[in-house]
């Protein structure tokens, strides 16, 4: 029996004046699955992420979290509902420690009343353990986050979101600027997060990366969804063709002698 979606978006439209950025997009993600949203540059992925995460209010359409209608007025409201987003430009301070970046603004305290202070020992211990669970063995939580690889910094951001209660984790092109080994680390992290019961929305233009971890695949093209397929029911070539425009690509290939 299929579980109900954690996050459900139905017939989402977003207009900026006369410009239609999203035109009737429907999408959902369930607990413990990775639903990949694929699209080339200009497909509408950025607008969709911002609508899903509370940056933009949809012009039309309905959003639900765990079956209840929601109207996010800000990213903070989305986060309070358990919808966390990790963007390409990670909000981290390179010279600050991994632990301080992990806890930034949410540091655990000890003591009472005016005698409260940050419990650095507890913060470090939790950071070390959370990173270990995600497959990253730190030398020490106090090492500067700037000493980590790009993939490891992505893992810090993902681990932080999950620890602080994310039900749905939206990942904005997390592998786009990474090498092969770092990409493998991030894809492994996505798999670990999924196994914790978190719904993962993996935004990407890389079909191979999507197929490595995805359970379902939805293609976005010019602000519209072109369909959703389950794992094992669509090939890499079919996904690539949909991303490139499907029939438009086939016609172009025919006119150029199948050189595209």
ChimeraX commands (.cxc) that place a marker at each C-alpha (Angstrom):
marker #1 position 0.00,0.00,0.00 radius 0.5
marker #1 position 1.46,3.34,-1.09 radius 0.5
marker #1 position 1.91,5.96,1.60 radius 0.5
marker #1 position 0.33,9.39,1.27 radius 0.5
marker #1 position 2.63,12.21,0.15 radius 0.5
marker #1 position 4.32,14.39,2.76 radius 0.5
marker #1 position 4.40,17.32,0.35 radius 0.5
marker #1 position 1.89,17.62,-2.48 radius 0.5
marker #1 position 1.66,20.38,-5.06 radius 0.5
marker #1 position -1.27,20.45,-7.48 radius 0.5
marker #1 position -1.63,22.58,-10.63 radius 0.5
marker #1 position 0.92,25.14,-9.42 radius 0.5
marker #1 position 1.14,28.28,-11.52 radius 0.5
marker #1 position 3.46,31.21,-10.99 radius 0.5
marker #1 position 3.17,34.46,-12.90 radius 0.5
marker #1 position 5.53,37.43,-12.78 radius 0.5
marker #1 position 3.41,40.09,-14.42 radius 0.5
marker #1 position 2.78,38.86,-17.97 radius 0.5
marker #1 position 5.51,36.22,-17.72 radius 0.5
marker #1 position 4.28,32.71,-16.91 radius 0.5
marker #1 position 7.14,30.91,-15.13 radius 0.5
marker #1 position 5.17,27.83,-14.07 radius 0.5
marker #1 position 2.11,26.59,-15.88 radius 0.5
marker #1 position 0.15,23.91,-14.04 radius 0.5
marker #1 position 2.94,21.93,-12.34 radius 0.5
marker #1 position 1.92,18.98,-10.15 radius 0.5
marker #1 position 4.44,17.18,-7.97 radius 0.5
marker #1 position 4.59,15.22,-4.73 radius 0.5
marker #1 position 7.10,13.40,-2.54 radius 0.5
marker #1 position 6.53,10.59,-0.05 radius 0.5
marker #1 position 8.40,9.62,3.10 radius 0.5
marker #1 position 11.55,7.66,2.39 radius 0.5
marker #1 position 11.65,8.28,-1.34 radius 0.5
marker #1 position 13.85,10.34,-3.62 radius 0.5
marker #1 position 11.76,12.10,-6.25 radius 0.5
marker #1 position 13.99,13.66,-8.90 radius 0.5
marker #1 position 12.90,16.81,-10.72 radius 0.5
marker #1 position 14.86,17.08,-13.94 radius 0.5
marker #1 position 15.08,19.96,-16.34 radius 0.5
marker #1 position 17.55,21.82,-18.48 radius 0.5
marker #1 position 18.47,25.48,-17.97 radius 0.5
marker #1 position 15.37,27.64,-18.29 radius 0.5
marker #1 position 12.96,24.79,-17.53 radius 0.5
marker #1 position 11.60,26.56,-14.44 radius 0.5
marker #1 position 13.44,24.59,-11.76 radius 0.5
marker #1 position 14.57,27.64,-9.77 radius 0.5
marker #1 position 11.07,29.14,-9.67 radius 0.5
marker #1 position 9.63,25.80,-8.65 radius 0.5
marker #1 position 12.16,25.39,-5.81 radius 0.5
marker #1 position 11.39,28.88,-4.54 radius 0.5
marker #1 position 7.65,28.23,-4.69 radius 0.5
marker #1 position 8.02,24.90,-2.90 radius 0.5
marker #1 position 10.21,26.42,-0.18 radius 0.5
marker #1 position 8.18,29.54,0.59 radius 0.5
marker #1 position 10.22,32.20,-1.24 radius 0.5
marker #1 position 7.40,32.73,-3.79 radius 0.5
marker #1 position 3.68,32.30,-3.20 radius 0.5
marker #1 position 2.02,30.45,-6.11 radius 0.5
marker #1 position -0.31,32.50,-8.28 radius 0.5
marker #1 position -2.67,29.53,-8.56 radius 0.5
marker #1 position -2.72,25.96,-7.31 radius 0.5
marker #1 position -2.68,24.13,-4.01 radius 0.5
marker #1 position 0.04,22.92,-1.67 radius 0.5
marker #1 position -0.43,20.38,1.11 radius 0.5
marker #1 position 1.86,19.06,3.84 radius 0.5
marker #1 position 0.77,15.71,5.28 radius 0.5
marker #1 position -2.67,16.21,3.73 radius 0.5
marker #1 position -3.29,19.69,5.15 radius 0.5
marker #1 position -3.43,22.77,2.88 radius 0.5
marker #1 position -0.57,25.22,3.49 radius 0.5
marker #1 position 0.16,28.77,2.38 radius 0.5
marker #1 position 3.81,29.54,3.04 radius 0.5
marker #1 position 4.50,33.24,3.48 radius 0.5
marker #1 position 8.28,32.83,3.88 radius 0.5
marker #1 position 11.08,30.24,3.88 radius 0.5
marker #1 position 10.87,30.28,7.68 radius 0.5
marker #1 position 7.23,29.17,7.48 radius 0.5
marker #1 position 8.18,26.33,5.12 radius 0.5
marker #1 position 11.00,25.28,7.45 radius 0.5
marker #1 position 8.63,25.28,10.42 radius 0.5
marker #1 position 6.43,22.85,8.46 radius 0.5
marker #1 position 9.44,20.57,7.89 radius 0.5
marker #1 position 10.33,21.66,4.34 radius 0.5
marker #1 position 14.09,22.33,4.26 radius 0.5
marker #1 position 16.11,23.47,1.26 radius 0.5
marker #1 position 19.83,23.10,0.62 radius 0.5
marker #1 position 20.91,25.48,-2.16 radius 0.5
marker #1 position 23.97,25.31,-4.39 radius 0.5
marker #1 position 25.53,28.29,-2.64 radius 0.5
marker #1 position 25.74,26.77,0.84 radius 0.5
marker #1 position 25.16,29.22,3.69 radius 0.5
marker #1 position 28.38,28.39,5.51 radius 0.5
marker #1 position 31.28,30.37,6.94 radius 0.5
marker #1 position 34.51,28.72,5.68 radius 0.5
marker #1 position 36.77,29.78,8.58 radius 0.5
marker #1 position 34.25,28.72,11.21 radius 0.5
marker #1 position 34.30,25.16,12.55 radius 0.5
marker #1 position 32.11,22.37,11.22 radius 0.5
marker #1 position 30.32,22.28,14.56 radius 0.5
marker #1 position 29.63,26.03,14.66 radius 0.5
marker #1 position 28.31,25.91,11.09 radius 0.5
marker #1 position 26.13,22.93,11.97 radius 0.5
marker #1 position 24.60,24.72,14.97 radius 0.5
marker #1 position 24.65,28.33,13.73 radius 0.5
marker #1 position 21.76,30.12,15.45 radius 0.5
marker #1 position 20.56,26.98,17.24 radius 0.5
marker #1 position 23.35,26.28,19.72 radius 0.5
marker #1 position 22.41,24.06,22.70 radius 0.5
marker #1 position 22.56,25.82,26.05 radius 0.5
marker #1 position 23.31,24.77,29.59 radius 0.5
marker #1 position 22.59,26.51,32.89 radius 0.5
marker #1 position 19.58,28.56,33.96 radius 0.5
marker #1 position 18.31,32.11,33.46 radius 0.5
marker #1 position 21.08,34.71,33.17 radius 0.5
marker #1 position 23.69,31.99,33.71 radius 0.5
marker #1 position 22.93,30.16,30.48 radius 0.5
marker #1 position 25.84,29.51,28.16 radius 0.5
marker #1 position 26.40,27.58,24.95 radius 0.5
marker #1 position 27.21,23.93,25.60 radius 0.5
marker #1 position 30.05,23.56,23.11 radius 0.5
marker #1 position 30.93,20.06,24.30 radius 0.5
marker #1 position 27.41,18.82,23.58 radius 0.5
marker #1 position 27.31,20.63,20.24 radius 0.5
marker #1 position 30.62,19.07,19.15 radius 0.5
marker #1 position 29.57,15.57,20.23 radius 0.5
marker #1 position 26.26,15.74,18.34 radius 0.5
marker #1 position 27.92,17.19,15.23 radius 0.5
marker #1 position 30.56,14.44,15.23 radius 0.5
marker #1 position 27.90,11.72,15.56 radius 0.5
marker #1 position 25.56,13.20,12.94 radius 0.5
marker #1 position 28.38,13.48,10.42 radius 0.5
marker #1 position 29.48,9.92,11.17 radius 0.5
marker #1 position 25.93,8.71,10.47 radius 0.5
marker #1 position 26.17,10.42,7.09 radius 0.5
marker #1 position 29.44,8.66,6.29 radius 0.5
marker #1 position 31.82,11.54,7.07 radius 0.5
marker #1 position 34.44,10.88,9.76 radius 0.5
marker #1 position 35.71,14.25,10.95 radius 0.5
marker #1 position 39.19,14.62,12.41 radius 0.5
marker #1 position 37.46,16.76,15.00 radius 0.5
marker #1 position 34.28,18.90,15.02 radius 0.5
marker #1 position 36.45,21.97,15.54 radius 0.5
marker #1 position 38.12,21.76,12.14 radius 0.5
marker #1 position 37.25,24.61,9.79 radius 0.5
marker #1 position 34.43,23.78,7.40 radius 0.5
marker #1 position 36.56,25.28,4.62 radius 0.5
marker #1 position 38.93,22.31,4.93 radius 0.5
marker #1 position 36.19,19.94,3.78 radius 0.5
marker #1 position 35.57,19.02,0.16 radius 0.5
marker #1 position 32.55,20.39,-1.69 radius 0.5
marker #1 position 30.74,17.09,-1.27 radius 0.5
marker #1 position 31.48,17.00,2.46 radius 0.5
marker #1 position 30.17,20.56,2.89 radius 0.5
marker #1 position 26.98,19.48,1.12 radius 0.5
marker #1 position 26.75,16.62,3.61 radius 0.5
marker #1 position 27.11,19.04,6.55 radius 0.5
marker #1 position 24.19,21.09,5.22 radius 0.5
marker #1 position 22.08,17.98,4.61 radius 0.5
marker #1 position 22.88,16.50,8.04 radius 0.5
marker #1 position 22.00,19.81,9.68 radius 0.5
marker #1 position 18.61,19.97,7.94 radius 0.5
marker #1 position 17.76,16.38,8.86 radius 0.5
marker #1 position 18.85,16.76,12.49 radius 0.5
marker #1 position 16.65,19.83,12.92 radius 0.5
marker #1 position 13.54,18.01,11.77 radius 0.5
marker #1 position 13.24,18.12,7.98 radius 0.5
marker #1 position 10.39,15.97,6.69 radius 0.5
marker #1 position 11.15,16.94,3.12 radius 0.5
marker #1 position 14.64,17.87,1.96 radius 0.5
marker #1 position 14.92,19.88,-1.27 radius 0.5
marker #1 position 18.37,19.67,-2.86 radius 0.5
marker #1 position 19.16,22.27,-5.51 radius 0.5
marker #1 position 21.65,20.79,-8.00 radius 0.5
marker #1 position 23.87,19.40,-5.20 radius 0.5
marker #1 position 26.22,17.58,-7.58 radius 0.5
marker #1 position 26.53,20.17,-10.36 radius 0.5
marker #1 position 29.97,21.53,-9.40 radius 0.5
marker #1 position 31.49,18.36,-7.93 radius 0.5
marker #1 position 33.99,15.80,-9.15 radius 0.5
marker #1 position 33.26,12.09,-9.43 radius 0.5
marker #1 position 34.31,11.12,-5.89 radius 0.5
marker #1 position 32.54,14.07,-4.25 radius 0.5
marker #1 position 29.41,13.35,-6.29 radius 0.5
marker #1 position 29.47,9.75,-5.07 radius 0.5
marker #1 position 29.63,11.04,-1.47 radius 0.5
marker #1 position 26.58,13.25,-1.97 radius 0.5
marker #1 position 24.57,10.50,-3.69 radius 0.5
marker #1 position 25.42,8.16,-0.80 radius 0.5
marker #1 position 24.23,10.84,1.63 radius 0.5
marker #1 position 20.93,11.13,-0.26 radius 0.5
marker #1 position 20.48,7.37,0.07 radius 0.5
marker #1 position 21.13,7.54,3.82 radius 0.5
marker #1 position 18.64,10.39,4.25 radius 0.5
marker #1 position 15.98,8.47,2.33 radius 0.5
marker #1 position 16.50,5.46,4.58 radius 0.5
marker #1 position 15.81,7.70,7.60 radius 0.5
marker #1 position 12.29,8.25,6.22 radius 0.5
marker #1 position 12.85,11.76,4.90 radius 0.5
marker #1 position 11.34,12.64,1.52 radius 0.5
marker #1 position 14.04,13.93,-0.82 radius 0.5
marker #1 position 13.41,16.24,-3.78 radius 0.5
marker #1 position 16.53,16.04,-5.92 radius 0.5
marker #1 position 16.67,18.90,-8.44 radius 0.5
marker #1 position 19.14,18.15,-11.22 radius 0.5
marker #1 position 19.88,18.33,-14.91 radius 0.5
marker #1 position 22.13,15.25,-14.72 radius 0.5
marker #1 position 20.21,12.13,-15.76 radius 0.5
marker #1 position 22.93,9.72,-14.59 radius 0.5
marker #1 position 22.97,11.18,-11.08 radius 0.5
marker #1 position 19.16,11.07,-10.92 radius 0.5
marker #1 position 19.01,7.44,-12.02 radius 0.5
marker #1 position 21.61,6.48,-9.40 radius 0.5
marker #1 position 19.35,7.37,-6.45 radius 0.5
marker #1 position 15.88,8.27,-7.74 radius 0.5
marker #1 position 12.67,6.36,-7.02 radius 0.5
marker #1 position 10.55,8.57,-9.28 radius 0.5
marker #1 position 11.40,11.05,-12.01 radius 0.5
marker #1 position 9.50,14.13,-13.14 radius 0.5
marker #1 position 10.67,16.22,-16.08 radius 0.5
marker #1 position 10.09,19.96,-16.18 radius 0.5
marker #1 position 10.25,21.80,-19.50 radius 0.5
marker #1 position 9.34,25.46,-20.08 radius 0.5
marker #1 position 7.41,25.65,-16.82 radius 0.5
marker #1 position 5.36,22.49,-17.43 radius 0.5
marker #1 position 5.73,18.92,-16.23 radius 0.5
marker #1 position 6.04,16.44,-19.09 radius 0.5
marker #1 position 5.20,13.40,-16.97 radius 0.5
marker #1 position 6.36,11.28,-14.04 radius 0.5
marker #1 position 7.85,7.78,-14.22 radius 0.5
marker #1 position 8.82,5.22,-11.60 radius 0.5
marker #1 position 12.28,3.72,-11.33 radius 0.5
marker #1 position 12.71,0.93,-13.87 radius 0.5
marker #1 position 10.01,2.27,-16.17 radius 0.5
marker #1 position 12.03,4.89,-18.03 radius 0.5
marker #1 position 15.48,4.81,-19.60 radius 0.5
marker #1 position 18.29,7.30,-19.51 radius 0.5
marker #1 position 17.71,8.05,-23.19 radius 0.5
marker #1 position 14.00,8.69,-22.65 radius 0.5
marker #1 position 14.67,11.07,-19.75 radius 0.5
marker #1 position 17.30,12.92,-21.76 radius 0.5
marker #1 position 14.91,13.25,-24.68 radius 0.5
marker #1 position 12.12,14.62,-22.49 radius 0.5
marker #1 position 14.49,17.16,-20.93 radius 0.5
marker #1 position 15.59,18.31,-24.36 radius 0.5
marker #1 position 12.03,18.77,-25.57 radius 0.5
marker #1 position 11.05,15.33,-26.82 radius 0.5
marker #1 position 9.39,15.82,-30.19 radius 0.5
marker #1 position 11.35,19.03,-30.84 radius 0.5
marker #1 position 14.62,17.13,-30.43 radius 0.5
marker #1 position 13.46,14.30,-32.69 radius 0.5
marker #1 position 12.55,16.78,-35.44 radius 0.5
marker #1 position 15.88,18.53,-35.07 radius 0.5
marker #1 position 17.77,15.22,-35.27 radius 0.5
marker #1 position 15.88,14.33,-38.45 radius 0.5
marker #1 position 16.71,17.65,-40.09 radius 0.5
marker #1 position 20.40,17.36,-39.16 radius 0.5
marker #1 position 20.79,13.72,-40.07 radius 0.5
marker #1 position 20.61,12.41,-36.45 radius 0.5
marker #1 position 23.73,14.28,-35.34 radius 0.5
marker #1 position 22.23,15.83,-32.21 radius 0.5
marker link #1:1,2 radius 0.2
marker link #1:2,3 radius 0.2
marker link #1:3,4 radius 0.2
marker link #1:4,5 radius 0.2
marker link #1:5,6 radius 0.2
marker link #1:6,7 radius 0.2
marker link #1:7,8 radius 0.2
marker link #1:8,9 radius 0.2
marker link #1:9,10 radius 0.2
marker link #1:10,11 radius 0.2
marker link #1:11,12 radius 0.2
marker link #1:12,13 radius 0.2
marker link #1:13,14 radius 0.2
marker link #1:14,15 radius 0.2
marker link #1:15,16 radius 0.2
marker link #1:16,17 radius 0.2
marker link #1:17,18 radius 0.2
marker link #1:18,19 radius 0.2
marker link #1:19,20 radius 0.2
marker link #1:20,21 radius 0.2
marker link #1:21,22 radius 0.2
marker link #1:22,23 radius 0.2
marker link #1:23,24 radius 0.2
marker link #1:24,25 radius 0.2
marker link #1:25,26 radius 0.2
marker link #1:26,27 radius 0.2
marker link #1:27,28 radius 0.2
marker link #1:28,29 radius 0.2
marker link #1:29,30 radius 0.2
marker link #1:30,31 radius 0.2
marker link #1:31,32 radius 0.2
marker link #1:32,33 radius 0.2
marker link #1:33,34 radius 0.2
marker link #1:34,35 radius 0.2
marker link #1:35,36 radius 0.2
marker link #1:36,37 radius 0.2
marker link #1:37,38 radius 0.2
marker link #1:38,39 radius 0.2
marker link #1:39,40 radius 0.2
marker link #1:40,41 radius 0.2
marker link #1:41,42 radius 0.2
marker link #1:42,43 radius 0.2
marker link #1:43,44 radius 0.2
marker link #1:44,45 radius 0.2
marker link #1:45,46 radius 0.2
marker link #1:46,47 radius 0.2
marker link #1:47,48 radius 0.2
marker link #1:48,49 radius 0.2
marker link #1:49,50 radius 0.2
marker link #1:50,51 radius 0.2
marker link #1:51,52 radius 0.2
marker link #1:52,53 radius 0.2
marker link #1:53,54 radius 0.2
marker link #1:54,55 radius 0.2
marker link #1:55,56 radius 0.2
marker link #1:56,57 radius 0.2
marker link #1:57,58 radius 0.2
marker link #1:58,59 radius 0.2
marker link #1:59,60 radius 0.2
marker link #1:60,61 radius 0.2
marker link #1:61,62 radius 0.2
marker link #1:62,63 radius 0.2
marker link #1:63,64 radius 0.2
marker link #1:64,65 radius 0.2
marker link #1:65,66 radius 0.2
marker link #1:66,67 radius 0.2
marker link #1:67,68 radius 0.2
marker link #1:68,69 radius 0.2
marker link #1:69,70 radius 0.2
marker link #1:70,71 radius 0.2
marker link #1:71,72 radius 0.2
marker link #1:72,73 radius 0.2
marker link #1:73,74 radius 0.2
marker link #1:74,75 radius 0.2
marker link #1:75,76 radius 0.2
marker link #1:76,77 radius 0.2
marker link #1:77,78 radius 0.2
marker link #1:78,79 radius 0.2
marker link #1:79,80 radius 0.2
marker link #1:80,81 radius 0.2
marker link #1:81,82 radius 0.2
marker link #1:82,83 radius 0.2
marker link #1:83,84 radius 0.2
marker link #1:84,85 radius 0.2
marker link #1:85,86 radius 0.2
marker link #1:86,87 radius 0.2
marker link #1:87,88 radius 0.2
marker link #1:88,89 radius 0.2
marker link #1:89,90 radius 0.2
marker link #1:90,91 radius 0.2
marker link #1:91,92 radius 0.2
marker link #1:92,93 radius 0.2
marker link #1:93,94 radius 0.2
marker link #1:94,95 radius 0.2
marker link #1:95,96 radius 0.2
marker link #1:96,97 radius 0.2
marker link #1:97,98 radius 0.2
marker link #1:98,99 radius 0.2
marker link #1:99,100 radius 0.2
marker link #1:100,101 radius 0.2
marker link #1:101,102 radius 0.2
marker link #1:102,103 radius 0.2
marker link #1:103,104 radius 0.2
marker link #1:104,105 radius 0.2
marker link #1:105,106 radius 0.2
marker link #1:106,107 radius 0.2
marker link #1:107,108 radius 0.2
marker link #1:108,109 radius 0.2
marker link #1:109,110 radius 0.2
marker link #1:110,111 radius 0.2
marker link #1:111,112 radius 0.2
marker link #1:112,113 radius 0.2
marker link #1:113,114 radius 0.2
marker link #1:114,115 radius 0.2
marker link #1:115,116 radius 0.2
marker link #1:116,117 radius 0.2
marker link #1:117,118 radius 0.2
marker link #1:118,119 radius 0.2
marker link #1:119,120 radius 0.2
marker link #1:120,121 radius 0.2
marker link #1:121,122 radius 0.2
marker link #1:122,123 radius 0.2
marker link #1:123,124 radius 0.2
marker link #1:124,125 radius 0.2
marker link #1:125,126 radius 0.2
marker link #1:126,127 radius 0.2
marker link #1:127,128 radius 0.2
marker link #1:128,129 radius 0.2
marker link #1:129,130 radius 0.2
marker link #1:130,131 radius 0.2
marker link #1:131,132 radius 0.2
marker link #1:132,133 radius 0.2
marker link #1:133,134 radius 0.2
marker link #1:134,135 radius 0.2
marker link #1:135,136 radius 0.2
marker link #1:136,137 radius 0.2
marker link #1:137,138 radius 0.2
marker link #1:138,139 radius 0.2
marker link #1:139,140 radius 0.2
marker link #1:140,141 radius 0.2
marker link #1:141,142 radius 0.2
marker link #1:142,143 radius 0.2
marker link #1:143,144 radius 0.2
marker link #1:144,145 radius 0.2
marker link #1:145,146 radius 0.2
marker link #1:146,147 radius 0.2
marker link #1:147,148 radius 0.2
marker link #1:148,149 radius 0.2
marker link #1:149,150 radius 0.2
marker link #1:150,151 radius 0.2
marker link #1:151,152 radius 0.2
marker link #1:152,153 radius 0.2
marker link #1:153,154 radius 0.2
marker link #1:154,155 radius 0.2
marker link #1:155,156 radius 0.2
marker link #1:156,157 radius 0.2
marker link #1:157,158 radius 0.2
marker link #1:158,159 radius 0.2
marker link #1:159,160 radius 0.2
marker link #1:160,161 radius 0.2
marker link #1:161,162 radius 0.2
marker link #1:162,163 radius 0.2
marker link #1:163,164 radius 0.2
marker link #1:164,165 radius 0.2
marker link #1:165,166 radius 0.2
marker link #1:166,167 radius 0.2
marker link #1:167,168 radius 0.2
marker link #1:168,169 radius 0.2
marker link #1:169,170 radius 0.2
marker link #1:170,171 radius 0.2
marker link #1:171,172 radius 0.2
marker link #1:172,173 radius 0.2
marker link #1:173,174 radius 0.2
marker link #1:174,175 radius 0.2
marker link #1:175,176 radius 0.2
marker link #1:176,177 radius 0.2
marker link #1:177,178 radius 0.2
marker link #1:178,179 radius 0.2
marker link #1:179,180 radius 0.2
marker link #1:180,181 radius 0.2
marker link #1:181,182 radius 0.2
marker link #1:182,183 radius 0.2
marker link #1:183,184 radius 0.2
marker link #1:184,185 radius 0.2
marker link #1:185,186 radius 0.2
marker link #1:186,187 radius 0.2
marker link #1:187,188 radius 0.2
marker link #1:188,189 radius 0.2
marker link #1:189,190 radius 0.2
marker link #1:190,191 radius 0.2
marker link #1:191,192 radius 0.2
marker link #1:192,193 radius 0.2
marker link #1:193,194 radius 0.2
marker link #1:194,195 radius 0.2
marker link #1:195,196 radius 0.2
marker link #1:196,197 radius 0.2
marker link #1:197,198 radius 0.2
marker link #1:198,199 radius 0.2
marker link #1:199,200 radius 0.2
marker link #1:200,201 radius 0.2
marker link #1:201,202 radius 0.2
marker link #1:202,203 radius 0.2
marker link #1:203,204 radius 0.2
marker link #1:204,205 radius 0.2
marker link #1:205,206 radius 0.2
marker link #1:206,207 radius 0.2
marker link #1:207,208 radius 0.2
marker link #1:208,209 radius 0.2
marker link #1:209,210 radius 0.2
marker link #1:210,211 radius 0.2
marker link #1:211,212 radius 0.2
marker link #1:212,213 radius 0.2
marker link #1:213,214 radius 0.2
marker link #1:214,215 radius 0.2
marker link #1:215,216 radius 0.2
marker link #1:216,217 radius 0.2
marker link #1:217,218 radius 0.2
marker link #1:218,219 radius 0.2
marker link #1:219,220 radius 0.2
marker link #1:220,221 radius 0.2
marker link #1:221,222 radius 0.2
marker link #1:222,223 radius 0.2
marker link #1:223,224 radius 0.2
marker link #1:224,225 radius 0.2
marker link #1:225,226 radius 0.2
marker link #1:226,227 radius 0.2
marker link #1:227,228 radius 0.2
marker link #1:228,229 radius 0.2
marker link #1:229,230 radius 0.2
marker link #1:230,231 radius 0.2
marker link #1:231,232 radius 0.2
marker link #1:232,233 radius 0.2
marker link #1:233,234 radius 0.2
marker link #1:234,235 radius 0.2
marker link #1:235,236 radius 0.2
marker link #1:236,237 radius 0.2
marker link #1:237,238 radius 0.2
marker link #1:238,239 radius 0.2
marker link #1:239,240 radius 0.2
marker link #1:240,241 radius 0.2
marker link #1:241,242 radius 0.2
marker link #1:242,243 radius 0.2
marker link #1:243,244 radius 0.2
marker link #1:244,245 radius 0.2
marker link #1:245,246 radius 0.2
marker link #1:246,247 radius 0.2
marker link #1:247,248 radius 0.2
marker link #1:248,249 radius 0.2
marker link #1:249,250 radius 0.2
marker link #1:250,251 radius 0.2
marker link #1:251,252 radius 0.2
marker link #1:252,253 radius 0.2
marker link #1:253,254 radius 0.2
marker link #1:254,255 radius 0.2
marker link #1:255,256 radius 0.2
marker link #1:256,257 radius 0.2
marker link #1:257,258 radius 0.2
marker link #1:258,259 radius 0.2
marker link #1:259,260 radius 0.2
view
